[in-house]
Protein backbone atom coordinates (compact mmCIF):
# COMPACT_ATOMS: atom_id res chain seq x y z
CA UNK A 1 0.00 0.00 0.00
CA UNK A 2 1.37 3.35 -0.98
CA UNK A 3 2.53 5.54 1.87
CA UNK A 4 0.77 8.85 2.33
CA UNK A 5 3.09 11.79 2.19
CA UNK A 6 1.72 14.79 3.99
CA UNK A 7 2.28 18.30 2.67
CA UNK A 8 0.61 21.66 2.46
CA UNK A 9 -0.07 22.94 -1.04
CA UNK A 10 2.98 24.94 -1.99
CA UNK A 11 3.21 28.43 -3.36
CA UNK A 12 3.63 28.36 -7.11
CA UNK A 13 5.63 30.91 -9.02
CA UNK A 14 3.75 32.08 -12.10
CA UNK A 15 5.10 30.94 -15.45
CA UNK A 16 3.98 33.45 -18.04
CA UNK A 17 4.40 30.87 -20.81
CA UNK A 18 1.58 28.67 -19.70
CA UNK A 19 -2.05 29.10 -20.70
CA UNK A 20 -3.50 26.48 -18.36
CA UNK A 21 -4.81 28.33 -15.34
CA UNK A 22 -4.26 31.92 -14.30
CA UNK A 23 -0.67 33.03 -14.72
CA UNK A 24 0.45 29.56 -15.74
CA UNK A 25 -0.69 27.64 -12.66
CA UNK A 26 -3.84 25.81 -11.67
CA UNK A 27 -6.48 28.46 -11.14
CA UNK A 28 -6.96 27.32 -7.56
CA UNK A 29 -3.29 27.66 -6.64
CA UNK A 30 -2.44 30.12 -3.86
CA UNK A 31 -0.41 33.23 -4.45
CA UNK A 32 3.38 33.01 -4.14
CA UNK A 33 4.81 33.41 -0.66
CA UNK A 34 8.32 34.51 -1.36
CA UNK A 35 11.65 32.75 -0.89
CA UNK A 36 12.67 29.36 -2.24
CA UNK A 37 13.67 28.29 1.26
CA UNK A 38 10.14 28.98 2.48
CA UNK A 39 8.77 26.88 -0.38
CA UNK A 40 11.12 24.03 0.46
CA UNK A 41 9.95 24.19 4.04
CA UNK A 42 6.29 23.93 3.09
CA UNK A 43 6.90 20.91 0.87
CA UNK A 44 8.92 19.17 3.54
CA UNK A 45 11.94 19.11 1.24
CA UNK A 46 10.32 16.42 -0.91
CA UNK A 47 12.25 15.30 -3.97
CA UNK A 48 10.58 14.54 -7.32
CA UNK A 49 12.24 12.12 -9.71
CA UNK A 50 11.67 12.78 -13.42
CA UNK A 51 12.85 10.20 -15.97
CA UNK A 52 12.87 11.47 -19.56
CA UNK A 53 13.68 9.26 -22.57
CA UNK A 54 16.13 11.31 -24.62
CA UNK A 55 17.47 14.76 -25.46
CA UNK A 56 17.63 13.90 -29.16
CA UNK A 57 14.00 14.92 -29.72
CA UNK A 58 13.18 18.58 -29.14
CA UNK A 59 9.86 17.64 -27.54
CA UNK A 60 11.41 15.96 -24.47
CA UNK A 61 13.79 18.82 -23.78
CA UNK A 62 10.78 21.13 -23.52
CA UNK A 63 8.85 18.71 -21.32
CA UNK A 64 11.77 18.20 -18.96
CA UNK A 65 12.33 21.92 -18.66
CA UNK A 66 8.67 22.74 -18.00
CA UNK A 67 8.28 19.97 -15.42
CA UNK A 68 11.43 20.98 -13.60
CA UNK A 69 10.38 24.63 -13.49
CA UNK A 70 6.89 23.82 -12.26
CA UNK A 71 8.03 21.57 -9.41
CA UNK A 72 10.98 23.72 -8.36
CA UNK A 73 8.79 26.82 -8.37
CA UNK A 74 6.41 24.96 -6.06
CA UNK A 75 9.30 24.30 -3.67
CA UNK A 76 10.26 20.72 -4.54
CA UNK A 77 13.74 19.42 -5.15
CA UNK A 78 13.89 17.87 -8.63
CA UNK A 79 16.18 15.18 -9.97
CA UNK A 80 15.85 15.06 -13.76
CA UNK A 81 17.39 12.32 -15.92
CA UNK A 82 17.63 11.69 -19.66
CA UNK A 83 18.38 8.14 -20.82
CA UNK A 84 19.56 8.57 -24.44
CA UNK A 85 16.80 6.26 -25.75
CA UNK A 86 18.55 3.38 -23.98
CA UNK A 87 16.12 1.16 -22.06
CA UNK A 88 18.85 -0.26 -19.83
CA UNK A 89 20.03 3.24 -19.01
CA UNK A 90 16.49 4.31 -18.12
CA UNK A 91 16.07 1.34 -15.78
CA UNK A 92 19.36 2.31 -14.12
CA UNK A 93 18.26 5.94 -13.89
CA UNK A 94 14.99 4.98 -12.20
CA UNK A 95 16.83 2.65 -9.82
CA UNK A 96 19.08 5.56 -8.86
CA UNK A 97 16.09 7.87 -8.35
CA UNK A 98 14.54 5.29 -6.03
CA UNK A 99 17.84 4.94 -4.14
CA UNK A 100 18.03 8.73 -3.84
CA UNK A 101 14.76 8.71 -1.91
CA UNK A 102 12.42 10.49 -4.27
CA UNK A 103 8.86 10.94 -3.02
CA UNK A 104 7.25 10.53 -6.44
CA UNK A 105 8.32 9.35 -9.90
CA UNK A 106 7.27 10.94 -13.19
CA UNK A 107 8.31 8.73 -16.09
CA UNK A 108 8.26 8.99 -19.87
CA UNK A 109 9.02 5.41 -20.84
CA UNK A 110 11.37 4.64 -23.71
CA UNK A 111 9.77 1.22 -23.99
CA UNK A 112 6.46 0.90 -22.19
CA UNK A 113 6.94 -2.85 -21.78
CA UNK A 114 10.35 -2.79 -20.06
CA UNK A 115 9.89 -1.14 -16.67
CA UNK A 116 7.90 -3.77 -14.79
CA UNK A 117 10.68 -4.95 -12.48
CA UNK A 118 12.09 -1.55 -11.58
CA UNK A 119 8.62 -0.18 -10.89
CA UNK A 120 7.90 -3.16 -8.65
CA UNK A 121 10.82 -1.85 -6.62
CA UNK A 122 9.26 1.61 -6.54
CA UNK A 123 5.96 0.11 -5.45
CA UNK A 124 7.61 -1.81 -2.62
CA UNK A 125 9.27 1.44 -1.52
CA UNK A 126 5.89 3.17 -1.46
CA UNK A 127 6.79 5.62 -4.22
CA UNK A 128 3.82 6.75 -6.34
CA UNK A 129 4.27 6.75 -10.13
CA UNK A 130 2.82 9.04 -12.79
CA UNK A 131 3.20 7.81 -16.37
CA UNK A 132 3.79 11.01 -18.30
CA UNK A 133 2.69 11.23 -21.93
CA UNK A 134 3.44 7.53 -22.63
CA UNK A 135 1.55 4.79 -20.84
CA UNK A 136 3.72 2.28 -18.96
CA UNK A 137 2.50 -1.24 -19.53
CA UNK A 138 2.13 -4.43 -17.48
CA UNK A 139 2.65 -3.05 -14.00
CA UNK A 140 0.29 -2.20 -11.15
CA UNK A 141 2.77 0.39 -9.91
CA UNK A 142 1.39 3.12 -12.21
CA UNK A 143 -1.06 5.29 -10.28
CA UNK A 144 -2.06 7.85 -12.92
CA UNK A 145 -1.42 8.74 -16.54
CA UNK A 146 -1.10 12.33 -17.81
CA UNK A 147 -1.11 12.91 -21.55
CA UNK A 148 -2.98 14.47 -24.42
CA UNK A 149 -5.90 12.73 -26.07
CA UNK A 150 -3.68 10.67 -28.34
CA UNK A 151 -6.42 9.20 -30.51
CA UNK A 152 -7.69 12.74 -31.12
CA UNK A 153 -4.23 13.74 -32.38
CA UNK A 154 -4.67 11.27 -35.24
CA UNK A 155 -8.27 12.30 -35.79
CA UNK A 156 -7.17 15.91 -36.20
CA UNK A 157 -4.55 14.89 -38.76
CA UNK A 158 -7.07 12.82 -40.71
CA UNK A 159 -9.72 15.51 -40.59
CA UNK A 160 -7.19 18.06 -41.83
CA UNK A 161 -6.62 15.90 -44.92
CA UNK A 162 -10.38 15.56 -45.48
CA UNK A 163 -10.90 19.30 -45.23
CA UNK A 164 -7.83 20.23 -47.27
CA UNK A 165 -8.78 17.95 -50.17
CA UNK A 166 -12.51 18.60 -49.81
CA UNK A 167 -13.26 14.88 -49.63
CA UNK A 168 -16.88 13.80 -49.93
CA UNK A 169 -18.02 10.19 -49.83
CA UNK A 170 -20.77 11.08 -52.30
CA UNK A 171 -18.21 12.23 -54.86
CA UNK A 172 -16.02 9.41 -56.19
CA UNK A 173 -15.11 11.24 -59.39
CA UNK A 174 -11.66 12.09 -58.02
CA UNK A 175 -9.10 10.01 -56.19
CA UNK A 176 -5.95 10.92 -54.30
CA UNK A 177 -2.84 8.99 -53.30
CA UNK A 178 -1.76 8.78 -49.67
CA UNK A 179 1.09 7.16 -47.72
CA UNK A 180 1.30 6.74 -43.95
CA UNK A 181 4.31 7.08 -41.65
CA UNK A 182 3.66 6.08 -38.04
CA UNK A 183 5.73 6.14 -34.88
CA UNK A 184 7.75 3.89 -32.61
CA UNK A 185 6.19 0.47 -31.90
CA UNK A 186 7.68 0.62 -28.38
CA UNK A 187 5.66 3.80 -27.68
CA UNK A 188 2.10 2.95 -26.67
CA UNK A 189 0.93 6.32 -28.00
CA UNK A 190 2.04 5.56 -31.56
CA UNK A 191 -0.81 3.14 -32.13
CA UNK A 192 -3.37 5.65 -30.87
CA UNK A 193 -2.01 8.35 -33.22
CA UNK A 194 -2.06 6.03 -36.22
CA UNK A 195 -5.48 4.54 -35.45
CA UNK A 196 -7.04 7.95 -34.96
CA UNK A 197 -5.86 9.07 -38.39
CA UNK A 198 -6.52 5.78 -40.19
CA UNK A 199 -10.00 5.33 -38.70
CA UNK A 200 -10.91 8.87 -39.76
CA UNK A 201 -9.74 8.28 -43.33
CA UNK A 202 -10.82 4.65 -43.70
CA UNK A 203 -14.26 5.42 -45.21
CA UNK A 204 -12.51 7.30 -48.00
CA UNK A 205 -9.95 4.52 -48.45
CA UNK A 206 -12.72 1.93 -48.64
CA UNK A 207 -14.56 4.07 -51.20
CA UNK A 208 -11.47 4.31 -53.41
CA UNK A 209 -11.23 8.08 -52.96
CA UNK A 210 -7.94 7.70 -51.11
CA UNK A 211 -5.51 5.14 -52.50
CA UNK A 212 -2.47 3.76 -50.69
CA UNK A 213 -0.28 3.05 -53.71
CA UNK A 214 2.38 1.17 -51.74
CA UNK A 215 -0.28 -1.00 -50.12
CA UNK A 216 1.33 -0.37 -46.73
CA UNK A 217 -1.69 0.19 -44.52
CA UNK A 218 -0.94 -1.69 -41.31
CA UNK A 219 0.74 -0.06 -38.32
CA UNK A 220 3.53 -2.63 -38.35
CA UNK A 221 4.31 -1.79 -41.98
CA UNK A 222 4.48 1.97 -41.51
CA UNK A 223 5.98 2.22 -38.00
CA UNK A 224 9.25 4.12 -37.41
CA UNK A 225 11.58 2.83 -34.71
CA UNK A 226 12.49 5.51 -32.14
CA UNK A 227 10.56 8.09 -34.20
CA UNK A 228 13.84 8.49 -36.07
CA UNK A 229 14.04 11.13 -38.80
CA UNK A 230 16.60 9.27 -40.93
CA UNK A 231 14.62 6.03 -40.73
CA UNK A 232 11.48 7.83 -41.89
CA UNK A 233 13.42 9.50 -44.71
CA UNK A 234 14.92 6.22 -45.94
CA UNK A 235 11.57 4.45 -45.93
CA UNK A 236 9.88 7.26 -47.87
CA UNK A 237 12.74 7.32 -50.38
CA UNK A 238 12.16 3.61 -50.98
CA UNK A 239 8.42 4.15 -51.43
CA UNK A 240 8.99 7.00 -53.87
CA UNK A 241 11.49 4.95 -55.87
CA UNK A 242 9.26 1.88 -55.95
CA UNK A 243 5.82 3.40 -56.56
CA UNK A 244 6.12 7.03 -57.65
CA UNK A 245 9.20 7.27 -59.86
CA UNK A 246 7.05 7.11 -63.02
CA UNK A 247 5.36 10.40 -62.18
CA UNK A 248 2.49 8.99 -60.11
CA UNK A 249 1.30 11.84 -57.93
CA UNK A 250 1.57 11.66 -54.14
CA UNK A 251 -1.12 13.85 -52.61
CA UNK A 252 -0.77 13.12 -48.90
CA UNK A 253 2.05 11.99 -46.61
CA UNK A 254 0.35 11.46 -43.28
CA UNK A 255 3.07 11.47 -40.62
CA UNK A 256 2.31 10.88 -36.97
CA UNK A 257 4.81 13.39 -35.61
CA UNK A 258 7.28 16.09 -36.58
CA UNK A 259 10.50 14.07 -36.42
CA UNK A 260 9.12 11.57 -38.94
CA UNK A 261 7.58 14.39 -40.99
CA UNK A 262 10.99 16.03 -41.19
CA UNK A 263 12.47 12.88 -42.74
CA UNK A 264 9.53 12.43 -45.11
CA UNK A 265 9.82 16.06 -46.21
CA UNK A 266 13.53 15.60 -46.91
CA UNK A 267 12.77 12.50 -49.00
CA UNK A 268 10.10 14.32 -50.99
CA UNK A 269 12.42 17.26 -51.63
CA UNK A 270 15.20 15.00 -52.91
CA UNK A 271 13.43 12.02 -54.50
CA UNK A 272 9.87 12.90 -55.51
CA UNK A 273 9.33 13.12 -59.27
CA UNK A 274 5.96 14.86 -59.03
CA UNK A 275 5.40 18.58 -59.47
CA UNK A 276 2.86 19.11 -56.69
CA UNK A 277 3.50 19.76 -53.01
CA UNK A 278 1.93 16.88 -51.05
CA UNK A 279 0.01 17.52 -47.84
CA UNK A 280 2.34 16.59 -44.97
CA UNK A 281 1.05 16.30 -41.41
CA UNK A 282 2.98 16.28 -38.14
CA UNK A 283 2.77 16.67 -34.39
CA UNK A 284 4.69 18.48 -31.63
CA UNK A 285 5.57 21.90 -33.03
CA UNK A 286 9.31 21.29 -33.43
CA UNK A 287 11.11 24.39 -34.61
CA UNK A 288 12.43 22.87 -37.85
CA UNK A 289 8.93 21.75 -38.76
CA UNK A 290 7.40 25.11 -37.95
CA UNK A 291 9.95 26.65 -40.31
CA UNK A 292 8.83 24.15 -42.95
CA UNK A 293 5.20 25.13 -42.32
CA UNK A 294 6.08 28.80 -42.77
CA UNK A 295 7.88 27.88 -46.01
CA UNK A 296 4.99 25.76 -47.27
CA UNK A 297 6.85 22.44 -47.12
CA UNK A 298 4.78 20.95 -44.28
CA UNK A 299 1.05 21.56 -44.08
CA UNK A 300 0.27 21.33 -40.38
CA UNK A 301 1.34 20.08 -36.99
CA UNK A 302 -0.77 19.03 -34.03
CA UNK A 303 0.54 21.10 -31.15
CA UNK A 304 0.41 19.81 -27.60
CA UNK A 305 0.96 22.57 -25.06
CA UNK A 306 3.40 20.65 -22.88
CA UNK A 307 3.63 23.58 -20.48
CA UNK A 308 -0.01 22.85 -19.65
CA UNK A 309 0.80 19.17 -19.27
CA UNK A 310 3.39 20.10 -16.65
CA UNK A 311 0.84 22.23 -14.78
CA UNK A 312 -1.65 19.36 -14.67
CA UNK A 313 1.09 16.96 -13.54
CA UNK A 314 2.09 19.25 -10.68
CA UNK A 315 -1.48 19.59 -9.44
CA UNK A 316 -2.00 15.83 -9.68
CA UNK A 317 1.24 15.13 -7.80
CA UNK A 318 0.33 17.57 -5.04
CA UNK A 319 -3.08 15.98 -4.63
CA UNK A 320 -1.56 12.49 -4.50
CA UNK A 321 1.13 13.40 -1.99
CA UNK A 322 -1.33 15.19 0.26
CA UNK A 323 -3.24 11.93 0.64
CA UNK A 324 -6.06 12.78 -1.75
CA UNK A 325 -7.59 10.57 -4.40
CA UNK A 326 -7.54 12.69 -7.57
CA UNK A 327 -10.63 12.37 -9.76
CA UNK A 328 -12.82 14.40 -12.12
CA UNK A 329 -12.96 17.31 -9.69
CA UNK A 330 -9.30 18.14 -10.28
CA UNK A 331 -10.07 19.21 -13.85
CA UNK A 332 -12.12 22.16 -12.57
CA UNK A 333 -8.89 23.79 -11.46
CA UNK A 334 -7.64 24.36 -15.00
CA UNK A 335 -8.59 26.89 -17.63
CA UNK A 336 -7.20 24.63 -20.37
CA UNK A 337 -9.26 21.69 -21.61
CA UNK A 338 -8.46 18.58 -19.59
CA UNK A 339 -10.65 15.49 -19.25
CA UNK A 340 -10.56 12.76 -16.61
CA UNK A 341 -10.72 9.35 -18.29
CA UNK A 342 -11.28 6.00 -16.57
CA UNK A 343 -12.02 3.86 -19.63
CA UNK A 344 -9.47 4.27 -22.41
CA UNK A 345 -6.02 3.33 -21.12
CA UNK A 346 -5.56 -0.24 -19.94
CA UNK A 347 -1.90 -1.08 -19.28
CA UNK A 348 -2.46 -4.82 -19.08
CA UNK A 349 -3.14 -4.85 -15.35
CA UNK A 350 -6.22 -2.65 -15.46
CA UNK A 351 -7.42 0.76 -16.56
CA UNK A 352 -5.15 3.59 -15.42
CA UNK A 353 -6.99 6.79 -14.40
CA UNK A 354 -5.91 9.43 -16.90
CA UNK A 355 -5.85 13.18 -17.30
CA UNK A 356 -6.03 14.01 -21.00
CA UNK A 357 -5.43 17.47 -22.46
CA UNK A 358 -6.77 18.63 -25.82
CA UNK A 359 -4.30 19.25 -28.69
CA UNK A 360 -4.52 22.00 -31.31
CA UNK A 361 -4.04 22.07 -35.09
CA UNK A 362 -1.40 24.61 -36.15
CA UNK A 363 -0.98 25.79 -39.73
CA UNK A 364 0.79 28.66 -41.44
CA UNK A 365 -2.38 30.71 -41.04
CA UNK A 366 -2.65 30.41 -37.26
CA UNK A 367 0.95 30.05 -36.03
CA UNK A 368 0.92 33.61 -34.73
CA UNK A 369 -2.37 33.14 -32.84
CA UNK A 370 -1.81 29.65 -31.44
CA UNK A 371 1.92 29.69 -30.69
CA UNK A 372 3.29 33.24 -30.56
CA UNK A 373 0.38 35.19 -29.09
CA UNK A 374 -0.06 32.52 -26.40
CA UNK A 375 3.57 32.90 -25.33
CA UNK A 376 4.82 29.42 -26.18
CA UNK A 377 7.07 30.72 -28.97
CA UNK A 378 8.53 33.99 -30.13
CA UNK A 379 9.01 34.93 -33.75
CA UNK A 380 12.69 34.89 -34.67
CA UNK A 381 14.43 37.45 -36.84
CA UNK A 382 14.26 34.99 -39.74
CA UNK A 383 10.46 34.84 -39.50
CA UNK A 384 10.40 31.36 -37.95
CA UNK A 385 8.91 30.57 -34.51
CA UNK A 386 11.39 29.82 -31.73
CA UNK A 387 10.27 27.96 -28.60
CA UNK A 388 10.42 29.81 -25.28
CA UNK A 389 11.39 27.98 -22.16
N, C-alpha and C positions, 0 to 999 in steps of 0.2 A: 504494500500500500504506500502510495506516495506520501512523503512527509509534507506537512503544511508549513510553509515558510512565512512567518508573519512580517508584514511591513505596512507602513503608512504610505498612501499614494504620494509619490514624490513630485516636487516642483519640476515643471518641464519648460525648458528654454525654448522660445518660439523659433521655428525654422521657417523663414519667409518663403522658402522654395515650395512648401507643401500646401496643397489645396484641401487636404482632408482635415476638416475641423478648423476652428478659428486660429489663425496665426500658425498653422502647421501642426497643431496638436489636437487630440480629441477634444471636442467642444466642451466636455465636462471637466477638463483638466484644470487644476487650480493655477493661479497666477504664480510666477516665479518668486522664489524667496531669497535669492541672493547668491551666496558663495557656493563653490563646488563642495567645500568641506561640509557645509550644512546639508547639501543634498546627499552626500555620502553617509552622513549620520542618519538621515531619515530612512535611507534604504538599508541600513544595517550593514553597509559595506558589501552588499551582495555582488557576486561576480556572475556575468552572463557569458556563456561560451557560444561563439558563432562560428560555424564551420561552413565555409564557402567552397565551391568546387574548383574554381580556376580564375586566374587573372587574365587569361588569354581571350576571354569574351568581355567586351565592354560592359555588357549588362551586369555581370557579377561584381565588377568594381564599383558600380553605382550602388547596387544593393548593399554591399558590405559597408560602404561609406555612410549611407543613409541610416542603416541599422546602428552602426557604432555611434553616430551623432545623436540619434534619438535616445539610446540607452544611457550614454554618458551625460547627456543634458539632463536626464532624469535622475542622475546621481549614482548610477551603477558603474562598477568597474567592468570593462569589456575585454575579453580575450578573443581576438579575431584571427582565424586561420584560413589560408588558401592552400588547396591540395594538388594543384597542377594537373587536374584531371586524372589523378592516380588514385585508384580505389584503396590500395594498400596504404598510401600516404594519408588518405582521409580517415581510415580506421585508426591509424596511429595518432592522428591529430585529435580525434574524438577521445581516444584513450587518455591522451595527455590532458585534455580539458577536464575529464572526469577526475583524474589524479590531482589536478590543480584546485579541485573543490568548487567548481562552478555550481550555482544554484539552479540554473536552467540552461538547456541546450537549444539552440536554434540551428537547424541543419538544412542545407541544400545538398541533397545527395547526388554524388556523381553517378552512382548506380543504385537505384532504389531497391535492388534485391540483395545488396551486399553488406548491410549494416546490422543484420539481426543479432549477431553475437555481441558486438560492442554495445548495442543499445540494451541488450539484456543486462549488461554490466551497469549501465546508467540506471535502469529500472531497479536493480538490486540496491543501488546507492540512493534511491529515492529522488533522482533528478528528473524533473519533468522535461518533456521533449516536444518542441514545436517543429513540425515539418514545414519548411518555408519554400514555397513556390513549387517544389517537386514532392510528390507523395512518396514516403518511405514505406516499402512493402514488407509484408510477412513478419511483423513484430507488433506485439501488444504495447510496446513501450511508447508509441506515438500517442500523445494526448490530443493534439489539435493540428490542423492543417490550415495554413494561410496562403492564399494564392489569388490569382485572377480566375475568372470563369473561363477555363481553358477551352472547353467546347465552343463557347461563344467566340473566342478568338478565330477559330476556323470558320464559324458561321459568317463572321464579319468579312473575312477574306472571300468566301464564296459569294456572298451577297454583293460585294464590290464588283466582282466579275460579271454577275448577272446584270447589275445596273449599268456598268460601263459598256457592255456589249448590247444592252437593250434586249436581253433574251426573253422570249415568250414561248411557252409550250404550245401555243396555238399556231405559231408561225415556224414551220419547219423548212421554209424556203431557203434559209441560209444555215451554214454550219461553220463551226470554228474549231481549230485544233488547240488542244491543251496538254500540258505535261505537268506532273506533280513532283515536287521535291519535299520530302518530309524530314523529320528530325531524328534524333538519336534513339535507337530502340531501348537503350538503358534508361532513358528518361520517361517516366510514366506519363508526363504531359504530352509527349510527342504524338501519342495515339489519339488523345483528345483533340489536339489541333487538327490533325489530318482528318479524323472522322467528322469533325464539325464542318470542314470545308467540303469533303467528299459527299457527305450526306446532303448538304445544301445544293450541290451541283448534280447529284445523281439523276434526278428527273430529266435533266437536259442531256445527260450522257445516255440514258436509256432511250430517249427520244431521237438520238442521232444528231442533236443540235451541237453538242460538244463531242469531239472525237479525240480519243487518246491514241495518237498515231503509233507510238511505241508499244502500246498494249500494256504498259506498266501501270497497273491500277491498284495493286495491293500495297499496304503499308510496308511490308517486308521488301518489296521491290524498289520502293522509292525512298526508303529511309537513308539517313546520312549519319554515320557514326560520329559521335562527339560534336555534332552540328558543325562539322569542319568545312570551312570555305573552299579549300582546295579539293576536298573530296566531292563537294557539290559541283564545282567547276568541271572536274574531270568527267563526272557522270553526264553532265549536260553536254559536254563536248562530244562524248560518245553517242548520245542520242541524236545530236544534230548531224553528226557524220553518217549515222546509220539510217536516219529516217527523213532528214530535211535537206540533205545536200543537193537534191535535184530541184530545189526552189520551192518545195512544199512550204506553205506559210505556217509559222507558229504564231498563234494569236495570244495565248496565255501561258505563262510559266508561274504556276501557283506554288510559292515557296512558303514553308511554315514559319521561317524566321529570317532575320536580317543577315545573319552570317551565311546561311545557305543562299539567300537571295544575292548576296554580294558575289559569290562564286558563279551562280547562274548568269548574272549580268555580265561578268567578265567573259564567260563562255560565249554568250550571245554577241558581245562586241567583237570577239576574235574569230568566231567560227560559224556564225549564222549567215546563210546565203540570201535570206529574204531581205526585202526592202523596208518592211514595216517595223515599228517598234512594238514588240509584244507587251501585253500587260504583265507586270511582275509584282507580286505581292510580297510582304514581309511582316516582321513583328519585332518590336523592341525599341525602335527609334535610335539605332546606332548612328553615330555621326557620319560615317562614310555613306550610309544608306540615305540619310536625310539629304546629304549633298547630291546623291544620285536622283532623289526625288525632285530637288530644286532644278536639276539639269534635265529632267524628263526621262531619265534612264530607268528608274523604278517608279511604279505607279502609286504605291501606298505602303504604309506600315501600320500595324496595329500597335498602338502605344499603350504600355502599361505603366501607370504612374507609380514607380517603385517607392518613391518617397511616401506615398499614401500607404503602401503595403507595410513600410516600416512603422508608420504611426499605428496602424491596426495591430501589428505584432507587439508593439510596446504595451498598448492597452490590454491586450489579451494576456501578456506575461504578467503584468501587474495584478490583474484579476486572479490569475492562477496562483501566484505567490502570496496573495493575501488570503488564500483559503477559499476563494469563491469558486463557483462552478459556471464559467462563462457560457452564455446561451444567446438567444435571439436579442435579448435586451441590450447587449453590448453594442449592437449596430446602431442604436439610437444616438450614440455618442459621436457619430461621424457625420460630417457634411458631405463626404463623398459617398458614392453608391457602394454598399457592402452588404451582401446577403449571408445569412447563416444557413448552412446546408447540412442536413443529417441523412441524406439519401445517396448522394452521387459517388462518394469516394471510399470504396472498400479496399483496404490494403491487404486483404487475404486473411486477416484475423477478425475483421468486422469493419463497419462503417466508421470512419474517422470524422468527428465533428469539424466542419470547415467554415472558414470565413473567406468569402469570394468577392473580390472587387470587380468592377466593370471596366473593361478596356475601351479604347477610343480609336476610331479610324483617323489616320493623319494622311493628308495628301498635300500636294503643292499649294492648293488653294486655302488650306486652313492651318498650315504650319505656324504662322504668326499667332493665330488665335489660340490654338490648342497647346503649343509648346513654349512660345516666347512670352506671350501675354500672361500666361499662368506662372511664369517664373522658373520653369524647369530648364529652359535653355535661354541663351542669349544669342543674338545674331552676330556672327563674326564679321570682320572687315571684308571677307571674301564673299559675303552674302549667304553663308551656310550656317545653320544652327550649331551651336556649341553647348554641350551639357554643362550645367552649373551644379556644383556639389561633388 
